[in-house]
Amino acid sequence: MADNSAMSAGAGRPSWAGRANAARLVRGALTALGCSLLTMLAINGWVVGATRDRLIDDIGRLATHDVGVVLGTSPYTRSGNRNLLFRHRMLAAAELYAAGKVRHLLVSGANPDRTYNEPRKMYQALRRLGVPDAAITLDFAGFRTLDSILRANRIFGLDRFVVISQRFHAYRALFIARHQGLDAVAYIRPEEDRRQPLRTEAREYLARVKAVADLFVLFTRPRFYGVPRPIHLDRPERVPAKPWLPPWLAARQRPVARVPLRATVPITFDRL
């Protein structure tokens, strides 16, 4: 009886071997988690560090480009409120056009069904902000940032453009463009708040890891390519150089009033 009770008591307690195995599993899981976090941080540091110098928040420092690529997002949040990310992107695009920094806008977003159409919403917002219809091209197959950037090159024939989005998002877009050998910069509105909700920041950390995997491991292609539709713009007329005049004659010349090429209107949130 004593032997049986001792055996039953011993069976109720985990053996030392079982405890050691459990400890090894815990250590292995913690090590894997730590390595994953370090890898994610390293990849994010690489993406941001490789593109930081291509972000511009001073419109005066931005060189003139033919086309700005506006990356899509929904005009409303999941709770039904107005999406500030959408507003800032539309305002930035309209400001660049009004300032003559871009001559054309390619709005690229998702259009999976009849009830959700990012490019159409962006088009409508830009029209309300004064951008003419002829200056906007819609890309309905920009399901992901990778799709938008690759299609801008392969479908619309762009190899030099301005990315228009938020700072946290622009790093990834520029990284994809750089990998494709494209000459891209990003414009960030100086009024934009750099702080984003924790959920948005966490999602972007994972999205950068996914982008690196898409480019270097999976070699992911856009969901749709389709028929190329290059954006052709008329070359701006060259302003003839002013002829040299001797000082005594130049002093007699009347100044010619300059007429602005495009009237600029205040661009504010209430126009969206």
SERO-4910 file (N, C-alpha, C, O; in steps of 0.05 Angstrom, whole numbers):
BEGIN
 pado doro    nc1    nc2    nc3   cac1   cac2   cac3    cc1    cc2    cc3    oc1    oc2    oc3
  Met    A     17    -24      0      0      0      0     17     25      0     11     44    -14
  Ala    A     39     24     16     57     48     18     70     52     -9     73     75    -18
  Asp    A     78     30    -23     91     34    -49     71     46    -69     79     63    -85
  Asn    A     46     37    -68     27     47    -87     21     77    -83     19     92   -102
  Ser    A     20     85    -57     15    113    -51     38    130    -60     34    153    -69
  Ala    A     63    120    -57     86    135    -65     87    138    -96     94    159   -106
  Met    A     79    117   -110     79    118   -139     58    138   -149     63    153   -167
  Ser    A     34    137   -136     13    156   -144     21    185   -139     14    203   -154
  Ala    A     35    189   -116     44    216   -110     64    226   -130     64    249   -138
  Gly    A     83    208   -138    103    215   -157     91    220   -184    101    238   -199
  Ala    A     70    206   -191     58    210   -218     43    237   -219     40    247   -241
  Gly    A     35    248   -196     21    273   -197     39    297   -200     30    319   -207
  Arg    A     65    293   -197     84    315   -200     99    312   -226    106    290   -233
  Pro    A    104    335   -241    119    333   -266    147    324   -261    159    332   -241
  Ser    A    158    308   -278    185    299   -275    205    321   -281    197    341   -293
  Trp    A    230    318   -272    250    338   -278    255    340   -308    261    362   -318
  Ala    A    253    318   -322    257    318   -351    235    335   -364    240    350   -383
  Gly    A    210    331   -354    188    347   -366    192    377   -361    186    393   -378
  Arg    A    201    384   -336    206    412   -330    228    424   -348    226    446   -357
  Ala    A    248    408   -353    270    417   -370    261    422   -398    268    441   -411
  Asn    A    245    403   -408    234    407   -435    217    432   -437    219    446   -457
  Ala    A    200    436   -417    183    460   -418    200    485   -417    194    505   -431
  Ala    A    221    485   -401    238    509   -399    252    514   -426    255    537   -434
  Arg    A    261    492   -439    273    495   -465    254    507   -486    261    524   -502
  Leu    A    229    497   -485    209    508   -503    204    538   -498    201    553   -517
  Val    A    203    545   -473    198    574   -467    222    590   -476    218    611   -488
  Arg    A    246    581   -471    270    596   -480    271    597   -510    278    618   -521
  Gly    A    263    575   -523    263    576   -553    243    596   -564    248    610   -583
  Ala    A    219    596   -551    198    614   -560    207    643   -556    202    660   -573
  Leu    A    219    649   -532    228    676   -527    251    684   -545    252    707   -554
  Thr    A    268    665   -552    290    672   -570    279    678   -598    288    697   -611
  Ala    A    260    661   -607    248    666   -633    234    692   -634    236    707   -654
  Leu    A    219    699   -613    205    724   -611    225    748   -612    221    767   -626
  Gly    A    247    745   -596    267    766   -596    280    770   -623    284    793   -632
  Cys    A    287    748   -636    299    750   -663    280    762   -683    288    778   -700
  Ser    A    254    756   -681    234    767   -699    232    797   -695    230    812   -714
  Leu    A    231    806   -670    229    834   -664    254    849   -674    252    871   -685
  Leu    A    278    837   -669    302    850   -679    303    852   -709    311    872   -721
  Thr    A    294    831   -722    292    831   -752    273    852   -761    280    867   -781
  Met    A    250    855   -749    231    875   -757    242    903   -753    238    920   -770
  Leu    A    255    907   -730    267    934   -725    289    940   -745    291    962   -755
  Ala    A    305    920   -752    327    924   -771    316    931   -798    326    948   -812
  Ile    A    295    916   -807    284    921   -833    271    949   -834    275    964   -854
  Asn    A    257    957   -813    245    983   -812    267   1005   -812    263   1026   -825
  Gly    A    289   1000   -798    310   1020   -798    323   1022   -826    330   1044   -834
  Trp    A    325   1000   -840    336   1000   -867    318   1016   -886    327   1033   -901
  Val    A    291   1010   -885    273   1024   -903    273   1054   -898    274   1070   -917
  Val    A    272   1062   -873    271   1090   -866    297   1104   -872    298   1126   -884
  Gly    A    319   1091   -865    346   1103   -870    352   1106   -899    366   1125   -907
  Ala    A    342   1088   -915    349   1089   -944    333   1110   -959    340   1117   -982
  Thr    A    312   1120   -947    294   1139   -961    290   1165   -947    276   1183   -958
  Arg    A    301   1168   -924    296   1193   -908    303   1218   -923    289   1238   -921
  Asp    A    325   1217   -938    334   1242   -952    317   1248   -977    322   1268   -991
  Arg    A    297   1231   -983    280   1235  -1006    253   1247   -998    236   1251  -1015
  Leu    A    249   1253   -973    224   1265   -963    228   1295   -961    248   1304   -950
  Ile    A    209   1310   -971    211   1339   -971    185   1350   -960    163   1344   -968
  Asp    A    188   1368   -939    165   1381   -927    164   1411   -932    148   1425   -920
  Asp    A    182   1421   -948    183   1449   -956    177   1451   -986    194   1443  -1002
  Ile    A    154   1462   -993    147   1462  -1021    166   1479  -1037    169   1475  -1061
  Gly    A    179   1498  -1025    199   1514  -1039    224   1499  -1047    237   1506  -1067
  Arg    A    230   1478  -1033    254   1461  -1039    248   1439  -1059    266   1426  -1069
  Leu    A    223   1435  -1065    215   1414  -1083    219   1422  -1112    209   1443  -1121
  Ala    A    234   1406  -1127    238   1412  -1155    212   1407  -1171    195   1391  -1162
  Thr    A    209   1419  -1194    186   1415  -1210    186   1388  -1223    206   1379  -1234
  His    A    163   1374  -1222    160   1348  -1234    136   1349  -1252    117   1365  -1248
  Asp    A    136   1331  -1272    113   1330  -1289     88   1318  -1275     66   1327  -1278
  Val    A     93   1297  -1259     70   1282  -1248     74   1277  -1218     97   1272  -1209
  Gly    A     53   1280  -1203     52   1271  -1175     34   1247  -1172     12   1247  -1183
  Val    A     43   1227  -1158     28   1202  -1154     15   1203  -1126     29   1202  -1106
  Val    A    -11   1205  -1126    -26   1207  -1101    -35   1179  -1093    -50   1166  -1107
  Leu    A    -25   1169  -1070    -31   1142  -1061    -58   1142  -1047    -64   1159  -1031
  Gly    A    -73   1121  -1052   -101   1121  -1044   -105   1113  -1015    -89   1098  -1003
  Thr    A   -127   1123  -1004   -137   1114   -978   -167   1122   -977   -176   1137   -994
  Ser    A   -181   1111   -958   -209   1117   -956   -214   1145   -945   -200   1154   -927
  Pro    A   -235   1159   -954   -241   1185   -943   -253   1184   -915   -256   1204   -902
  Tyr    A   -261   1160   -906   -273   1156   -880   -259   1134   -865   -249   1115   -876
  Thr    A   -259   1137   -838   -248   1116   -821   -269   1094   -817   -291   1097   -826
  Arg    A   -260   1073   -804   -279   1051   -799   -302   1060   -781   -324   1048   -783
  Ser    A   -298   1080   -765   -320   1089   -747   -338   1109   -761   -358   1118   -750
  Gly    A   -332   1115   -787   -349   1133   -802   -341   1162   -801   -354   1179   -813
  Asn    A   -319   1169   -787   -310   1196   -786   -293   1203   -810   -284   1185   -824
  Arg    A   -289   1229   -816   -272   1237   -838   -244   1229   -832   -233   1232   -810
  Asn    A   -231   1218   -853   -203   1208   -850   -184   1231   -855   -182   1242   -878
  Leu    A   -169   1239   -835   -150   1261   -838   -127   1254   -857   -116   1272   -870
  Leu    A   -120   1228   -859    -99   1220   -878   -108   1227   -906    -92   1237   -922
  Phe    A   -133   1221   -913   -144   1227   -939   -143   1257   -944   -135   1266   -965
  Arg    A   -152   1273   -925   -153   1302   -927   -125   1313   -933   -122   1329   -951
  His    A   -106   1305   -917    -79   1316   -920    -67   1309   -948    -54   1325   -960
  Arg    A    -73   1285   -958    -62   1277   -984    -75   1294  -1006    -61   1303  -1024
  Met    A   -101   1299  -1004   -114   1315  -1025   -105   1344  -1024   -100   1356  -1044
  Leu    A   -102   1354  -1000    -92   1382   -997    -63   1384  -1008    -57   1404  -1021
  Ala    A    -47   1365  -1001    -19   1366  -1011    -18   1365  -1041     -3   1380  -1054
  Ala    A    -34   1347  -1053    -35   1345  -1083    -44   1371  -1095    -33   1381  -1115
  Ala    A    -66   1383  -1084    -76   1408  -1095    -56   1431  -1092    -54   1448  -1110
  Glu    A    -42   1431  -1070    -22   1452  -1065      1   1450  -1085     10   1470  -1096
  Leu    A     10   1426  -1090     31   1423  -1110     23   1431  -1137     38   1444  -1152
  Tyr    A     -2   1425  -1145    -11   1433  -1171    -15   1463  -1173     -7   1475  -1193
  Ala    A    -26   1475  -1152    -30   1504  -1152     -4   1519  -1153     -2   1541  -1164
  Ala    A     16   1508  -1140     43   1521  -1140     59   1516  -1165     81   1526  -1167
  Gly    A     49   1499  -1183     64   1493  -1207     86   1473  -1203    104   1471  -1220
  Lys    A     86   1459  -1181    107   1439  -1175    102   1413  -1190    120   1397  -1195
  Val    A     77   1407  -1196     70   1384  -1213     50   1394  -1234     34   1412  -1229
  Arg    A     51   1382  -1257     33   1389  -1279      9   1370  -1282    -10   1376  -1295
  His    A     12   1347  -1269     -9   1326  -1272     -9   1309  -1247     11   1306  -1234
  Leu    A    -32   1298  -1241    -35   1281  -1218    -46   1254  -1226    -66   1252  -1240
  Leu    A    -32   1233  -1217    -41   1205  -1221    -52   1196  -1194    -36   1192  -1175
  Val    A    -78   1191  -1192    -90   1182  -1166    -93   1152  -1168   -108   1142  -1185
  Ser    A    -81   1138  -1150    -79   1109  -1151    -91   1097  -1126    -80   1102  -1104
  Gly    A   -111   1080  -1128   -123   1068  -1105   -139   1043  -1112   -140   1035  -1135
  Ala    A   -152   1032  -1092   -167   1007  -1096   -195   1013  -1105   -208   1032  -1097
  Asn    A   -205    995  -1122   -233    995  -1131   -243    966  -1134   -248    957  -1156
  Pro    A   -245    952  -1111   -251    924  -1113   -280    918  -1121   -285    897  -1133
  Asp    A   -299    937  -1116   -326    932  -1124   -340    959  -1127   -327    980  -1125
  Arg    A   -366    959  -1133   -381    983  -1138   -384   1001  -1114   -389   1025  -1116
  Thr    A   -382    989  -1090   -387   1004  -1066   -362   1018  -1055   -364   1034  -1037
  Tyr    A   -339   1012  -1066   -314   1024  -1055   -296   1032  -1078   -288   1015  -1094
  Asn    A   -291   1058  -1080   -276   1068  -1103   -258   1091  -1094   -267   1114  -1094
  Glu    A   -234   1085  -1085   -215   1106  -1076   -208   1126  -1098   -209   1150  -1092
  Pro    A   -201   1118  -1122   -193   1138  -1142   -216   1157  -1148   -211   1181  -1152
  Arg    A   -240   1148  -1149   -263   1166  -1155   -266   1187  -1133   -271   1210  -1138
  Lys    A   -264   1178  -1108   -266   1197  -1085   -243   1217  -1086   -247   1241  -1080
  Met    A   -219   1208  -1093   -197   1227  -1094   -201   1247  -1117   -196   1271  -1114
  Tyr    A   -211   1237  -1139   -216   1254  -1162   -237   1276  -1154   -233   1300  -1160
  Gln    A   -258   1268  -1141   -279   1287  -1133   -268   1308  -1114   -274   1332  -1116
  Ala    A   -251   1299  -1095   -240   1318  -1076   -221   1338  -1090   -221   1362  -1083
  Leu    A   -205   1328  -1108   -186   1346  -1122   -201   1366  -1140   -192   1389  -1143
  Arg    A   -223   1357  -1152   -238   1376  -1168   -250   1398  -1151   -250   1421  -1159
  Arg    A   -259   1391  -1127   -269   1411  -1109   -247   1431  -1100   -253   1454  -1093
  Leu    A   -223   1422  -1100   -200   1438  -1092   -189   1454  -1116   -168   1468  -1113
  Gly    A   -201   1452  -1139   -193   1469  -1161   -175   1456  -1182   -166   1470  -1200
  Val    A   -169   1431  -1179   -153   1417  -1199   -170   1410  -1223   -191   1397  -1220
  Pro    A   -163   1418  -1247   -180   1412  -1271   -180   1383  -1278   -162   1367  -1271
  Asp    A   -202   1375  -1291   -205   1348  -1300   -182   1338  -1317   -173   1315  -1314
  Ala    A   -173   1355  -1335   -151   1346  -1353   -125   1341  -1339   -107   1329  -1351
  Ala    A   -122   1349  -1315    -97   1346  -1300    -97   1322  -1282    -79   1318  -1265
  Ile    A   -118   1304  -1284   -120   1281  -1266   -124   1256  -1282   -140   1255  -1301
  Thr    A   -108   1236  -1276   -111   1209  -1287   -117   1190  -1265   -105   1191  -1243
  Leu    A   -136   1171  -1269   -144   1153  -1248   -133   1125  -1253   -134   1115  -1276
  Asp    A   -122   1113  -1232   -112   1085  -1233   -129   1070  -1214   -127   1073  -1189
  Phe    A   -147   1052  -1224   -165   1038  -1207   -154   1011  -1197   -168    996  -1183
  Ala    A   -129   1005  -1203   -117    980  -1194    -94    983  -1175    -76    967  -1173
  Gly    A    -95   1005  -1160    -74   1009  -1139    -82    996  -1113    -86   1010  -1093
  Phe    A    -84    970  -1113    -94    956  -1089    -74    957  -1066    -82    956  -1043
  Arg    A    -49    959  -1072    -28    961  -1052     -8    982  -1061     -8    991  -1084
  Thr    A      8    991  -1042     29   1011  -1049     47   1000  -1070     55   1015  -1088
  Leu    A     54    974  -1069     71    962  -1089     58    964  -1116     70    970  -1136
  Asp    A     32    958  -1117     17    959  -1143     18    988  -1154     22    991  -1178
  Ser    A     13   1008  -1137     12   1035  -1146     39   1044  -1158     39   1057  -1179
  Ile    A     60   1038  -1144     87   1047  -1153     95   1032  -1179    104   1045  -1198
  Leu    A     92   1006  -1180    100    991  -1204     82    998  -1227     92   1000  -1250
  Arg    A     57   1002  -1223     39   1009  -1245     45   1038  -1255     42   1043  -1279
  Ala    A     53   1055  -1237     60   1082  -1246     82   1081  -1267     83   1097  -1286
  Asn    A    100   1062  -1264    122   1059  -1283    114   1042  -1307    117   1050  -1330
  Arg    A    103   1018  -1302     98    999  -1324     73   1006  -1341     73   1002  -1365
  Ile    A     53   1017  -1329     28   1024  -1343     28   1053  -1352     20   1058  -1375
  Phe    A     36   1071  -1335     33   1099  -1341     59   1112  -1350     60   1136  -1355
  Gly    A     80   1096  -1352    105   1105  -1364    121   1126  -1348    135   1142  -1360
  Leu    A    118   1126  -1322    132   1146  -1305    157   1134  -1294    157   1112  -1283
  Asp    A    179   1148  -1296    204   1141  -1283    214   1163  -1264    235   1159  -1252
  Arg    A    200   1185  -1263    207   1207  -1246    181   1220  -1236    165   1230  -1253
  Phe    A    176   1220  -1210    151   1231  -1200    153   1238  -1171    173   1231  -1157
  Val    A    133   1251  -1161    130   1258  -1133    109   1240  -1120     87   1239  -1130
  Val    A    116   1227  -1099     97   1211  -1083     83   1230  -1064     96   1246  -1050
  Ile    A     57   1228  -1063     41   1245  -1045     27   1227  -1025      8   1213  -1032
  Ser    A     35   1228  -1000     24   1212   -979     33   1223   -952     43   1246   -950
  Gln    A     30   1207   -930     40   1215   -904     69   1205   -901     78   1188   -915
  Arg    A     82   1217   -881    110   1211   -876    114   1181   -871    131   1169   -883
  Phe    A     98   1170   -853    102   1142   -845     98   1123   -869    111   1102   -870
  His    A     81   1131   -887     75   1114   -911     95   1119   -933    101   1100   -948
  Ala    A    104   1144   -935    122   1151   -958    148   1135   -957    159   1130   -979
  Tyr    A    158   1129   -934    183   1113   -932    181   1088   -949    199   1081   -964
  Arg    A    159   1073   -945    156   1048   -958    152   1051   -988    164   1037  -1004
  Ala    A    136   1071   -996    132   1077  -1024    158   1084  -1038    164   1074  -1060
  Leu    A    174   1100  -1025    200   1108  -1037    219   1085  -1038    235   1082  -1057
  Phe    A    218   1067  -1018    236   1044  -1018    229   1026  -1042    247   1015  -1055
  Ile    A    204   1022  -1047    195   1006  -1070    205   1019  -1096    215   1006  -1114
  Ala    A    201   1045  -1098    209   1060  -1122    239   1058  -1126    249   1054  -1149
  Arg    A    254   1060  -1105    283   1059  -1107    292   1031  -1116    310   1028  -1133
  His    A    279   1010  -1106    286    983  -1114    281    979  -1144    294    964  -1157
  Gln    A    261    994  -1155    254    991  -1183    271   1010  -1201    268   1011  -1225
  Gly    A    289   1025  -1188    306   1043  -1203    292   1069  -1212    301   1081  -1232
  Leu    A    271   1077  -1198    256   1101  -1206    266   1125  -1190    275   1122  -1167
  Asp    A    265   1148  -1202    273   1173  -1190    248   1186  -1177    233   1200  -1190
  Ala    A    244   1180  -1152    220   1189  -1137    228   1204  -1112    247   1196  -1098
  Val    A    213   1224  -1106    214   1238  -1080    186   1239  -1069    167   1232  -1083
  Ala    A    184   1246  -1044    157   1248  -1031    153   1276  -1019    172   1287  -1008
  Tyr    A    130   1286  -1022    123   1312  -1010    105   1307   -986     84   1293   -989
  Ile    A    112   1319   -964     96   1317   -939     87   1345   -931    104   1363   -929
  Arg    A     62   1348   -926     52   1374   -917     64   1381   -890     63   1365   -872
  Pro    A     76   1406   -888     88   1413   -862     67   1415   -840     74   1413   -816
  Glu    A     42   1420   -846     21   1422   -826     12   1395   -815     -2   1393   -795
  Glu    A     22   1374   -828     13   1347   -820     24   1339   -793     48   1344   -788
  Asp    A      8   1327   -776     17   1317   -750     32   1291   -755     21   1272   -766
  Arg    A     57   1290   -746     73   1265   -750     63   1242   -734     67   1219   -741
  Arg    A     50   1248   -711     41   1226   -694     17   1212   -707     -2   1225   -716
  Gln    A     18   1186   -707     -4   1170   -718    -14   1151   -696      0   1145   -677
  Pro    A    -39   1142   -698    -49   1123   -679    -31   1098   -677    -18   1090   -697
  Leu    A    -29   1087   -653    -12   1064   -649    -18   1041   -668      0   1028   -678
  Arg    A    -44   1037   -674    -51   1016   -692    -40   1021   -720    -31   1002   -734
  Thr    A    -41   1046   -729    -30   1053   -755      0   1049   -756     10   1038   -776
  Glu    A     14   1058   -735     43   1055   -735     51   1025   -735     69   1017   -749
  Ala    A     37   1009   -718     43    980   -717     38    967   -744     53    950   -752
  Arg    A     16    974   -757     10    963   -783     32    970   -803     40    953   -820
  Glu    A     42    995   -802     63   1003   -821     89    988   -816    103    982   -835
  Tyr    A     96    983   -790    120    968   -785    119    940   -798    138    931   -810
  Leu    A     96    927   -796     92    901   -809     92    904   -839    102    887   -854
  Ala    A     80    925   -849     78    929   -878    106    933   -891    110    924   -913
  Arg    A    124    946   -876    151    949   -887    165    922   -889    180    917   -908
  Val    A    161    905   -869    173    879   -870    161    863   -894    176    850   -909
  Lys    A    135    865   -898    122    852   -920    133    863   -947    136    847   -966
  Ala    A    138    889   -948    148    901   -973    175    890   -980    181    884  -1003
  Val    A    193    887   -960    219    876   -965    217    847   -974    232    839   -992
  Ala    A    200    832   -962    196    804   -970    185    803   -999    193    786  -1014
  Asp    A    166    821  -1005    155    821  -1032    177    827  -1053    177    815  -1075
  Leu    A    195    845  -1046    215    854  -1066    239    834  -1069    249    830  -1091
  Phe    A    247    823  -1046    272    808  -1046    269    777  -1043    287    762  -1049
  Val    A    245    769  -1035    241    740  -1030    219    729  -1048    222    710  -1063
  Leu    A    196    742  -1048    172    732  -1062    170    743  -1091    157    731  -1108
  Phe    A    184    765  -1096    184    777  -1123    154    782  -1132    147    775  -1154
  Thr    A    139    794  -1114    111    798  -1119    106    818  -1141    120    838  -1143
  Arg    A     86    812  -1158     78    830  -1179     51    842  -1173     36    832  -1156
  Pro    A     44    865  -1185     18    876  -1181     -5    857  -1188     -1    839  -1205
  Arg    A    -27    860  -1176    -50    842  -1182    -58    844  -1211    -66    824  -1223
  Phe    A    -58    868  -1221    -65    873  -1250    -44    891  -1262    -34    910  -1250
  Tyr    A    -38    885  -1287    -21    904  -1303    -39    916  -1325    -44    940  -1323
  Gly    A    -47    901  -1344    -64    912  -1365    -49    925  -1387    -24    922  -1389
  Val    A    -63    940  -1404    -52    953  -1427    -38    979  -1418    -50    995  -1403
  Pro    A    -13    984  -1427      0   1009  -1420    -15   1033  -1430    -26   1034  -1452
  Arg    A    -17   1054  -1413    -30   1079  -1419    -12   1102  -1410    -18   1116  -1391
  Pro    A     10   1106  -1425     29   1127  -1417     16   1155  -1415     -2   1162  -1431
  Ile    A     24   1170  -1395     15   1197  -1391     33   1215  -1408     56   1218  -1402
  His    A     21   1227  -1429     36   1245  -1446     28   1274  -1440      4   1281  -1441
  Leu    A     47   1290  -1434     42   1319  -1428     56   1336  -1449     78   1330  -1458
  Asp    A     42   1357  -1457     55   1376  -1476     78   1389  -1461     76   1397  -1438
  Arg    A    100   1392  -1476    123   1406  -1464    116   1436  -1460    104   1448  -1477
  Pro    A    123   1447  -1436    117   1475  -1431    133   1492  -1450    156   1486  -1458
  Glu    A    121   1515  -1458    135   1533  -1476    159   1545  -1463    158   1553  -1440
  Arg    A    181   1546  -1478    205   1557  -1467    203   1588  -1468    195   1599  -1488
  Val    A    211   1600  -1446    211   1629  -1445    236   1639  -1458    258   1632  -1450
  Pro    A    234   1656  -1479    258   1666  -1492    275   1682  -1473    266   1697  -1456
  Ala    A    301   1678  -1477    320   1692  -1460    318   1722  -1466    315   1731  -1488
  Lys    A    321   1738  -1445    319   1767  -1448    345   1777  -1461    367   1771  -1451
  Pro    A    343   1792  -1483    367   1801  -1496    383   1821  -1479    371   1836  -1463
  Trp    A    409   1820  -1482    426   1838  -1466    423   1866  -1477    424   1871  -1502
  Leu    A    421   1885  -1459    419   1913  -1467    440   1929  -1451    446   1923  -1428
  Pro    A    451   1950  -1463    469   1967  -1448    454   1980  -1425    430   1985  -1428
  Pro    A    468   1986  -1403    454   1998  -1380    437   2022  -1386    415   2025  -1375
  Trp    A    447   2040  -1403    433   2065  -1408    406   2060  -1422    387   2075  -1419
  Leu    A    406   2038  -1439    381   2031  -1453    362   2015  -1436    338   2018  -1437
  Ala    A    374   1997  -1419    357   1980  -1402    342   1997  -1382    320   1990  -1374
  Ala    A    354   2020  -1374    340   2037  -1354    315   2050  -1366    297   2057  -1351
  Arg    A    313   2052  -1392    290   2064  -1405    267   2044  -1411    245   2052  -1418
  Gln    A    273   2018  -1407    253   1998  -1413    231   1998  -1391    237   1998  -1368
  Arg    A    206   1997  -1400    184   1995  -1381    181   1966  -1372    182   1948  -1388
  Pro    A    177   1962  -1346    172   1935  -1337    146   1924  -1347    126   1938  -1349
  Val    A    146   1899  -1354    122   1885  -1365    108   1870  -1342    121   1855  -1328
  Ala    A     83   1876  -1339     68   1862  -1318     66   1833  -1324     60   1825  -1347
  Arg    A     71   1816  -1304     71   1787  -1307     43   1777  -1298     33   1784  -1277
  Val    A     31   1761  -1315      5   1749  -1309     11   1720  -1300     24   1705  -1314
  Pro    A      0   1713  -1276      5   1685  -1267     -6   1665  -1286    -28   1668  -1297
  Leu    A      8   1642  -1289     -1   1621  -1307    -26   1608  -1296    -43   1599  -1311
  Arg    A    -28   1606  -1269    -51   1592  -1257    -59   1607  -1232    -43   1612  -1215
  Ala    A    -84   1614  -1231    -93   1628  -1207    -93   1609  -1183   -102   1586  -1185
  Thr    A    -82   1619  -1161    -81   1602  -1137   -103   1611  -1118   -108   1635  -1115
  Val    A   -117   1592  -1107   -138   1598  -1088   -131   1585  -1062   -116   1565  -1061
  Pro    A   -140   1597  -1040   -134   1585  -1014   -145   1556  -1013   -167   1551  -1020
  Ile    A   -127   1539  -1004   -135   1510  -1003   -138   1503   -974   -119   1502   -959
  Thr    A   -162   1498   -965   -168   1493   -937   -186   1468   -935   -196   1458   -955
  Phe    A   -189   1459   -910   -204   1435   -905   -233   1438   -913   -246   1419   -922
  Asp    A   -244   1462   -911   -273   1465   -916   -280   1462   -946   -303   1461   -953
  Arg    A   -259   1460   -963   -265   1455   -991   -267   1425   -998   -274   1418  -1020
  Leu    A   -261   1408   -978   -263   1379   -983   -290   1369   -975   -296   1345   -978
***
